[in-house]
Amino acid sequence: MPVVESLKELVSHSPSAEASINMIPVVLASVLIASAFGCGTPPVEPLTFRVVNGEDAKPHSWPWQISLQYERDGEWRHTCGGSLIAANWVMTAAHCINTALSYRVFVGKHNLVEEEVGSKAILPEKIIVHEKWNPIFVAFGNDIALIKLSESVTLSDHVHLACIPAAGTVLSNLYPCYITGWGRLYTGGPIADKLQQALMPVADHATCSQPDWWGIALRTTMVCAGGDGIVAGCNGDSGGPLNCKNSEDVWEVHGIASFVSGLGCNYKKKPTVFTRVSAFNDWIDQAMMNN
């Protein structure tokens, strides 16, 4: 199952190495910004039975999932995932952004190699990378970026907004979440044509910061999921969401896929590490309000 890049690959693909929402004139919590449009309740309910490994997602059952693509030699190529959090805002990982490249955001996609009704490619108006992101030291955290789209999306059965959890929310150990993306199906393998999903329970901070897990590399602004050596993220799903359903039956994006072990995508006790979204609510609010 896809989603993410190793620490080594993140450094090598980092920036240094290599339409419109009417803003209300008060500071709103980011969760309320998304909720004003309706979020986290996909018209097509995802398949959520427990699978051992990844599988094709039901088409358009994760309608906030986007494909971030870059242009090279006249061809657009998928590079990362992301989440649509407002009508013209996408949340992704900072390490996905290279200032030397041109990007587009594809909304409403399921199969990357087919033309699909309801899908649309939109160019960015502005890309905002967290000011404390350090591509040389990925484990310092702050692996988050926002993309302001040049036009608002039209919400539909294929395009829907993600919910952001309330500030400070921390999930319990083994909380069931789903990772989604088009990344490599296994270490060194091909990227997926169809959107993939996999059940990846949370490994809480006490577990994931153990010496034989991620140790001191894990910060409290991160969240781990997986670690069983079977299901993990891989190249190409970086920036994509960790989707977790709350007590009110609403899906929230709790994580932004950040990194996996340099030993491989599916390595025991080295779960996929995500930027913990609920640690960045204020930053998201301010970036959206100021831009």
C-alpha positions in Angstrom: 0.0 0.0 0.0 1.3 3.5 -0.9 1.9 6.7 0.8 5.1 8.7 1.6 8.9 8.8 1.1 11.9 7.7 3.2 13.9 10.3 5.1 16.7 10.0 2.5 14.2 10.5 -0.4 12.5 13.4 1.3 15.8 15.3 1.6 16.7 14.6 -2.1 13.3 15.8 -3.2 13.1 18.8 -0.9 12.9 22.4 -2.2 16.5 23.1 -1.4 17.8 20.0 -3.0 16.3 19.6 -6.1 -12.3 29.6 -7.0 -12.2 31.9 -4.1 -13.5 31.6 -0.5 -15.0 34.8 1.0 -13.0 35.3 4.2 -15.1 36.3 7.2 -13.5 39.3 9.0 -13.0 37.4 12.2 -10.5 34.7 13.1 -12.3 31.3 12.7 -11.0 28.0 13.8 -10.0 26.0 10.7 -12.4 23.3 11.6 -15.2 25.8 11.3 -14.0 27.1 8.0 -14.3 23.7 6.5 -17.6 23.0 8.4 -19.2 26.1 6.8 -19.1 24.2 3.5 -20.0 20.8 5.0 -17.1 18.3 5.3 -16.1 14.8 6.2 -19.3 13.1 5.0 -18.6 11.6 1.6 -21.7 11.0 -0.6 -20.1 7.6 -1.5 -19.3 5.8 1.8 -15.8 4.3 1.9 -15.3 0.6 2.3 -14.1 0.3 5.9 -13.9 -3.5 6.6 -10.5 -4.5 7.9 -8.1 -5.6 5.3 -4.6 -7.0 5.8 -3.0 -4.9 3.0 -4.1 -2.0 0.7 -6.9 -2.2 -1.8 -8.6 -0.2 -4.5 -10.8 2.5 -2.8 -14.4 2.7 -3.9 -14.4 5.4 -6.6 -14.9 8.9 -5.1 -15.3 7.6 -1.5 -12.5 9.9 -0.3 -13.6 13.0 -2.3 -11.3 15.4 -0.6 -8.2 13.5 -1.8 -6.3 15.4 -4.5 -3.4 14.5 -6.8 -0.6 17.0 -6.8 1.1 16.9 -10.1 4.2 18.6 -11.6 5.0 19.3 -15.2 8.1 17.9 -16.9 8.8 17.8 -20.7 5.2 18.8 -21.4 3.8 16.0 -19.3 2.0 16.2 -16.0 3.1 13.6 -13.4 1.7 12.7 -10.0 4.0 13.4 -7.2 2.0 13.7 -3.9 -1.4 13.6 -2.4 -3.3 16.3 -0.5 -6.6 17.2 1.1 -9.2 19.8 -0.1 -10.0 21.7 3.1 -11.9 24.7 1.7 -13.3 25.6 -1.7 -9.9 26.9 -2.9 -7.4 25.6 -0.4 -5.5 22.3 -0.4 -3.4 21.0 2.5 -0.3 18.9 1.7 3.3 18.3 2.9 6.0 20.9 2.7 8.5 18.4 1.3 6.2 17.9 -1.7 6.9 21.5 -2.9 9.9 22.3 -5.1 10.0 26.0 -6.0 11.7 25.2 -9.3 8.6 23.2 -10.5 5.2 24.1 -11.9 2.2 22.3 -10.2 -1.4 21.6 -10.7 -4.0 20.2 -8.4 -6.4 17.5 -9.7 -9.6 17.2 -7.8 -12.3 14.5 -8.2 -9.8 11.8 -9.4 -10.0 8.1 -8.9 -8.0 6.6 -11.8 -5.0 8.8 -12.8 -4.7 7.3 -16.3 -8.3 7.8 -17.3 -10.4 10.9 -18.1 -13.2 11.0 -15.5 -16.4 13.0 -15.4 -16.4 15.5 -12.5 -12.6 15.7 -12.2 -10.7 18.9 -12.9 -7.1 20.2 -12.9 -6.6 23.6 -11.3 -3.5 25.7 -11.2 -2.3 27.1 -7.9 -2.6 30.8 -7.2 -0.1 30.7 -4.3 1.8 28.0 -2.4 2.6 28.6 1.3 5.2 26.4 3.0 5.5 26.4 6.8 8.2 29.0 7.6 9.9 26.6 10.0 10.1 23.6 7.6 13.7 22.5 7.2 14.2 20.1 4.3 17.7 19.1 5.6 16.2 18.0 9.0 12.9 16.3 8.2 12.5 15.0 11.7 12.3 18.6 13.0 8.7 18.6 11.8 6.6 21.4 10.4 6.1 19.3 7.2 3.0 21.2 6.1 2.0 23.4 3.2 -1.1 25.0 1.8 -2.0 25.6 -1.8 -4.4 28.4 -2.7 -6.2 27.4 -5.9 -6.6 29.9 -8.7 -10.4 29.2 -8.7 -12.9 27.6 -6.3 -13.9 24.1 -6.9 -17.5 23.1 -7.4 -18.5 20.7 -4.7 -20.2 17.5 -5.9 -20.5 13.8 -5.3 -16.9 13.5 -6.6 -15.4 16.6 -4.9 -16.0 17.2 -1.2 -14.2 19.0 1.7 -12.1 17.4 4.4 -12.8 18.1 8.0 -9.9 19.2 10.2 -9.9 18.0 13.9 -10.2 20.4 16.7 -6.9 21.9 17.9 -4.9 19.7 20.2 -6.8 16.5 19.4 -4.6 13.4 20.0 -5.9 10.0 19.0 -5.6 7.0 21.3 -3.4 4.0 20.6 -4.7 1.7 17.9 -7.4 4.2 16.9 -8.6 3.0 13.4 -7.6 5.3 10.6 -7.3 4.9 6.8 -4.4 6.0 4.6 -5.2 6.9 1.0 -3.1 7.7 -2.0 -1.7 6.7 -5.4 1.9 6.0 -4.3 4.0 2.9 -4.9 2.3 -0.3 -4.2 5.4 -1.6 -2.4 9.1 -0.5 -2.0 10.5 0.1 -5.5 7.2 -0.9 -7.1 4.9 0.9 -9.6 2.6 3.7 -8.5 -1.1 2.9 -8.4 -3.4 4.0 -11.2 -6.5 3.8 -8.9 -6.7 5.4 -5.5 -5.6 3.0 -2.8 -6.7 2.8 0.8 -5.6 0.8 3.8 -6.5 0.5 7.4 -3.6 1.8 9.5 -4.3 2.0 13.3 -2.6 4.9 15.2 0.5 4.1 17.2 0.4 6.6 20.0 3.4 8.8 21.0 4.4 6.6 23.9 4.6 3.6 21.6 6.1 5.2 18.6 8.8 7.1 20.5 10.2 3.9 22.0 13.9 3.5 21.1 13.3 0.6 18.7 10.5 2.5 17.0 11.2 6.1 16.0 12.8 7.2 19.3 13.7 10.8 19.7 13.0 11.5 16.0 9.3 11.5 16.8 8.0 14.9 17.9 4.7 15.6 19.6 3.6 17.5 16.5 3.6 14.2 14.6 1.4 11.1 14.6 2.3 7.5 13.7 0.1 4.9 12.0 0.9 1.3 11.2 4.2 -0.3 12.2 3.1 -3.9 11.7 5.5 -4.4 8.7 2.6 -5.1 6.4 0.8 -1.8 5.7 2.6 1.4 5.4 3.1 4.5 3.3 5.4 4.6 0.2 6.7 7.0 -2.4 4.0 9.1 -4.1 1.5 9.3 -1.2 3.4 12.0 0.7 1.1 14.9 1.6 -2.0 12.7 1.5 -4.4 12.3 4.4 -4.7 10.0 7.4 -8.5 9.7 7.6 -10.1 9.0 11.0 -13.8 8.9 11.8 -14.9 10.8 14.9 -17.6 9.9 17.4 -20.2 11.8 15.3 -19.5 9.6 12.3 -17.6 12.3 10.5 -14.3 11.7 8.8 -11.4 14.0 9.8 -7.9 14.4 8.4 -5.6 13.9 11.4 -2.4 13.4 9.5 -0.4 14.6 6.5 1.9 11.8 5.2 5.5 12.9 5.9 8.1 10.1 6.0 8.8 6.4 6.4 12.0 4.5 7.2 14.9 4.6 4.8 15.0 0.8 5.1 11.7 0.6 3.1 8.1 1.4 3.1 6.9 -1.7 5.0 9.2 -2.0 8.0 8.2 -3.4 11.4 8.2 -0.8 14.2 8.9 2.0 11.7 5.3 3.2 11.0 4.4 5.9 8.6 4.9 9.3 10.3 2.4 12.0 9.6 2.3 15.7 10.5 -0.3 15.9 13.2 -2.9 18.4 11.7 -4.4 19.3 15.1 -1.0 20.8 16.1 -1.2 23.3 13.2 -4.8 24.7 13.4 -3.6 28.2 14.2 -1.0 28.2 11.4 -3.6 27.0 8.9 -6.1 29.7 10.1 -3.6 32.5 9.8 -2.2 31.3 6.4 -5.7 31.2 5.0 -6.8 34.5 6.5 -3.7 36.4 5.4 -3.7 35.1 1.8 
